[in-house]
């Protein structure tokens, strides 16, 4: 009887073997490196793919004569500041080790740890401005946290040298979409092995492991010594700890599955149903239980219907409907203050109860707290300045930031009096508070330019009696729009700031 044997997956090492394939890639990488003076930028995340690519580049440079190592190779790693703390520590230490090893070996490799601008960080946008936790239809985080820092570095490199070559660990086997995109770019190659970058002009992309499988990557890493002195076996262990089933075997042949599907990312990510890697780390290692508060906070952010946490008005104060329901706006002041408190409490608990290596863990930087405080007090007119109080209550320490007296025209005492007068009417409380704050800030100016615009903006945002009144007005306005559209002689409607203005045929606006 014939047995149906499993089909052996294709390997990039089938034709030349592991050693022959690596030798061929080293020669190819050396050839590309020596062809011109265009600097290289290697993307490094600390994961298996980027580690494999960086090892190939490192080996290629190390085998060149010292006089031929004429142009720099920049290794960039983007820290979103909300990375899985275990992975973030791994990558940071790797970059430091890498810099020392490159210097000792005389290699022109320069590591760079990139971070988003303070105004772009996750907590400044979520807890400061009130952006709701990211969703597939409002994915505001990726551009700010990951893309902008690396793109800014690459753009500056292009400005200085005219061109740049990106060396990336992208592989066709990662997904069908990635395979299709890489194949499409291959057809547009103007130089051998170098594809154009779809979003960055004057940048070419070199992907030396584009045809490798997950097993190929692990085979290479386990059988090739890390040239900057890091441990690839520890990397494998980290992937194993992040595997939900606990299985991440050593890759010894093509029939042995790898743990290549493990994915590390931001611990705050709400774009996935569950943080499987962090959950698995906690489950597989008792020493990682200190991450439980992070998992709990992430789950609190991931609320299916978070209307109760958000303002009924959009960021600009308008009320918009969709299928008869209003589209909620940013987190309310109460919600934003709650997120900061929860975050600081988690940080304090981890420092006090976690192992020694997390006693200085920083879930949010002082610069971020300062920017959040500025947004609350200056941009949102919350001049009660609650952040220092929240910080002290959550951490037990005095807030280390700078004083904001010049931005507190009325102070917390005035807020308490206002609360007593207004009562539980949040809409009118916020309206009066903003009107008082705007007027006070313009009082000392010789020319009070912008005063009336600021007052008008505040009134348009807060003239509603309550949420029900706002929704009724929005519904009535939508009905008026429908009736106007049906009227004869009206080609279109100009709708701005809540006002409907008919535009007749042949009449300029």
N, C-alpha and C positions, 0 to 999 in steps of 0.2 A: 504494500500500500504506500502510495506517495504522500509524504508529509508536506504541508504548505509552510515553507520556511518564511520568516519575515523578510521583507525586502530591505536590503542594506542601504541606508541613506548615503547619498552622494557626499564625498569629502573633497575638499580642495587639494588634499594631499594624495589623491589616488594616482596621479600620473607620475609625480616626481618623489613622492614620499615626503615626510616632514622635513628632513634635513635639506633635501633638494629644493623644496618649495621655499623654505626660508632663505637659502642661499640666493635663489633667483629673485626674491623680493628685496633682499639687501642690495643686490647689484642694480635692480631697477630703481630703488630709492636713491642710491648713490648717484646714478646717472642723472636723475631729475634734479637732485640737489646741486650738482656741479654745472648744470646747463646754463645758469644765469645767476644774477645777483639779487633776485627777488626774495625777500624774507619769507620764512615759513611760520605759520601759526598752527600749533597742534592743539586740538580740543581735548581736554582731559577732565573726566568726571570722577575718576577713581574706580570706575566699574571695569568689567572684564574687557570690553571692546576697546575702550580708549587706552587701557593699560597695554593691551596687545599691540596697538598701533604705535604707541610711544616707545615700547621696547624695540620694535622694528626700526624706528627712526634712530633711536639711541645706538643700537648695534651697527647701523649703517655709518653713522658719524664716527663711532669708535674705531671702525676698521679703515677709515681714511687716514692718509698722512696728515699730521698736524697742520702743515702749511696749506692744505686744501679746505680746512674748516673755516671758510672765510665769511660766511654770512650767518646771522643769528637764527636760532629756532626758538620761537616764543611758545611756551606751554601755558595755555590759559585755562583756568578752572573757575567757573562761576558759582559762588556761594550765595544762594537766595536769602540766607539768614534764617530760613525756616526749614533747612534740610534736616533729614533724620540726624539727630545729634551724633550717633555712632559713626555714621558715614562721613559727616562733616569733619569730625575729629580725625578720622582715617585719612581723608584727603588733605587736610591742612598739614598733618605730620608728614604725609608723603611729599608734598611740595617742598617742605623744609629740608627733608632728606635728599630730595632731588637736586636742590640748589647746591648743597654741600658736595654731593657726588660729582656733579657737572664741573664744579670748580676744581676739585681734586683731579679729575680725569682730563681736564683741559678741553672740555667740550663747550661749544657756544650755545648752550641750552639755558634759557632764562624762564623760570616759572613765575606765573602771575596769578594771584588770587583776586578775582574780580567780585565786586558786590554791587547791588543796585544803589542808585542815589537814594538818599534818605527820604526824599519826597515820593519815591517809587516803591518803598518796601511794603511788605504785606500788611504789617500792623498799622503803619501810618495810614494806609488807604482804608483798611477795614475798621479799625478802632478810632482813627483820627477823622477821616472824611465820612465814614459810615458806609462805605461800599459793602453790599451784602456778600456773604461767602460765595466764592466763584461757582458758577454753574456752566454747563455746556453752552448755553445761549448768552452768557455774560462772563466770558473767560478773560477777565481783566488782568490776571496775574502773570501769565506766561510772558507776555510782551515786556512788562515792567521788570520782572524779577530775573528772567533768563536771557531774553533776546537782546534787550537794550545794552546791558553791560558788555557782552561779548561783541556785539555789532559796533559799539562805540570804540572799543579797542581796535577792531579790525579796520574801521573807517579811518581812524587816526594813523594806522600803519600804512594804509593806501595813500593818504595825504602826504606822508613823509617819503614814500618810496615809489609811488605811482601804481604799484600793484602789490598783491599779496597772494600767497598760495596757502590754502587751508588744508591741513592734513587731518582727516576725520575717521572715526571708527564706524561709520555707517555701513550696514550690511544689507544685502538684498533679502536675506533670509529672515530679517526682523518682522516684515509684514509684506503683504501683497502690494499695499499702497507705496511703501518705501521702494520695493523692487521696481514697480512701474515708473516711479519718479526718477530713480537712478538710471534705469534703462533709457528713458526719454532724454536725459541730460547727456548720456553717453553719445547719442547721435549728433550732439552739438559740439563735440570736442574739437578744439582748434589745435591742441597739442596732444601728443601721445600720453594717455593715462590721466589727463587733466580735464575735468568737466567744468563748465561755467557754473557760477553760483546764481541761483534764480533771483535772489534779493539784494545781493551786494555787487555793485559794478566793479570791474577791474580785479575780481577775485576768482581764482581757479581752485578747484577742489581735487585733492588726491585722496583716494580711498583704497589703501593697499589691501584691506581684508574684505573688500566688498563681496567676494564670492565665498567667503568662509561660512560654515555653519556654527551653531553654538558649540557643538562638540569639538570642532576644529580649534576654536578660540581656547577652550579649556585644555585641550591637548597641548597646544603651543605653550600656554602659561605654565602648565605643570612640568613640562619637559625642558623648559628654557629658563635659566636663572635670571631673575630680575636684575638688570644692570645697574640700577641706582641703589641697590641694597635693601629694597623692600621685600616683603614675603608674599609671594603669590599664593602660597598655601593658606596664609591667613586671610587673603582675599576670598579664597574658596570657602573657608570656614564662615566668613561673614555672609556669603551667599547662602550657605547651608543653613545658617541661623535664621535667614529671612525666608526660607522655604516653608510654606504652610504644612507640608507633610513631613518635614524633617529630613527628607531625602535629598542629598546632593553628593552623590558618590564621586570618587576619583575617576576621571575619564581614562580608561586604559585601552579601550578599543571602540570601534564604531558601533558596537551593539549596546554600549553602556550609556544610558541617558544622562544628560547633564542637568544642572540646576540653572540653566541659562535663562529661564523665564522669570526668575526673581527680579523684581523691579524696586529700586530705591527712589525716593523722591521727597517732596516736601511733607513734613508731618502734619501740616494744616490742610492738605489737599482734600477738597470736597468734590473733585471731579471724578473720583472713583467711589464705588459704593462702600468700600472698606479698605483701610490701610493694612493690607495682608502682610507686607514685609515687617512692619513694626509689631503687629499682633503675633507673628511667628517668632520674632526675636524674643518677645516676652515669654511666649509659651515654651520655647526651646532652651531658655537660659534664665535661671532664677536671678542672676546678677543684673539682668536687664529689666527687672520689675519696676525699677525707678522711672521707667518711661510710661507707666500706667496713667499718670495725670495728663500727659500729652495726648494719649489715645482718648481719654475721656473728654478733654477739651475739644479735640477734633470732632468727636461724635456730636457734641453739643452745637458746634458750628453747622453741622450737616443736618439741618432741619428741613423736612419736605415742604412744609408751609410755615414760613417765618413772618407772616404778616403782623403778628402780635409784637414782633421785635422791631418793626420798621415804621417809618412815618408814612402817612397816607398821601403825602405830597412828594413829588419828585425833588431832585436836588435844587432845581431852580424855583421851587415853590408851586409849580403847576400841578393840576390834578388831571390825570389821563385815564381813560377807560379802555378796556379791552373785553369784548363780549359782555358788556354790562357791568364788569367789575373794575375797580380802580387798580392801576399798576402801582404797587408799593414803591416807596422811595428808599432813602438811606436808613441805616439804623438810627433809632431815636437816641437822644442823649443818655437815657437810662441804660439802653442796651450797650452803647459804646463804653460807658463807664464800667459796666459789668464785665465786658470782655477784657479790659485792661486789668481789672481786679483779679479775674480768674487766671489770667496769664501770670501776673506777679505772684499770686498764691502758689501756682504750680512751680514756678521757678524757686520760690522760697522752700517749698516742701522738698524738691529734688536736691537742693543744696544741703539741706539738713539731714535727709534720710538716704540719699544715694551714696554710691561708693566715692572714694577720694577723688577720682578723676573727673567727677562732675560737680565738685564743690564750688567751682567758679563758673558753672554753666550760665550762659547769658541767653535767655530766650528772647529778650528785647534789649536793645542797646540804649544807653542814655541819650544819644543823639535822636533816636526814634521817639523816645518819651518826650524830649524837648519839642520835637516837631508836632507831635500829637497835642501837646499842651498849647502850642502856638495856634494850631488850627482851632481848637476848642474856644480859646479865649478871644483870639483876634478875628478869625474868619466866621466862626459860628456865634460870636457875641455871648459866649457862656462865661461871663466875667466873674462868676463865683469861683473859678479856678480850682476845680475839684481834684486835679491829678495829684498834687503833693499830699493831700489827705488820703487819697486812695493808696498811694505808694506807702505811706507810713503804716496804715492799717494792715496792708497785705504783707509787708516785709518786716515791720517792727523797727525800721530805720528811717531817719529823716531823709526827705527827698534831696538828692545831691545836685539838682539843677540850679540854674541861675534864677534870680528873682525876676518877676514879671510886673513889677509895680507900675511901670510906665504904661502898661496895657490894661490896667484895672481902674478905669475912671470912676467906678461906683463902689466896687468891693462887695464881699460876701454879705456884709450886714444889710446892705440895700436889697440884696436878693431875698433875704429872709423876710424883710418887711413886705416886699412885693408878693412873695408867696402867701403871706397872711391875707393880703388885700384881694388877690385873685383867687385863692383857694385851689381847687383841683382842676381848674380850667387850663390845661397845658397849652392850648393854642394861643389864648390871650396872654398867658404868662410870657411865652416866648416872643410874642409880638411886642408887648410893652418893654420887655428887657432889651430887645434889639433896637427899638426906637430910642430908648434912653441912652444906650451905648453909642449909637450913631451920633446923636446930638451932642453928647459929651465930648466925643473925639473931635468933632468939628468946632467945638466952642473956642478952642485956643488958636485956631488958624486965622491968619489975617484975611485970607480969601477962602471962603467956605465952599470951594468948588466941589461938586459931587454930592453935596448934602442932600439936595432934593431928590436926586436919582436914588440915593441909598434909602431915603425915607419911603419913596414910592415903591421900591423893590420890597421893603419890609411889609408895607401895607398890603400889597398884592398877595404876598405869601400868607399873611395872617389875618385877613379880614373876615375869614369864615367863622361862623358861630361854633362849629365843631366838625367832626369828620362827616357826619350825616349831611350837614348843610353843604359841605364841599362836594360830596358825591351827587347831591341833588342838582347843584349848579352845573356840574360837569355833564350830567344827564340831559338837563335842559339845553345846554349849549350844543350837545351832540344832536339833539332834535332840531335845533335851529339851523344847524349846518345842513342837515338832510333836507329841510324845507327850502333853504336858499338854493341848494344845488338843483332842486326841482323847478325853481322859478325860471321864467323865460328871460333871456337876455343876459344871464350870468354865466360867464365862461369858466370861472374858477373862483376859489375863495382864498383870501389871505388871512390865515389864522396865526396870530402871534400874541403871546402873553395873555392868552385867555380871551382875546377879543376877536370877533368874526367880522371881516370887512369884505363885502362883495366887490368883485372886480368885473366891470362890464366890458363887453367886446370893444376893442379899439381905444380903451381908456388906460393911460399909463398910471402905474401905482404911485 
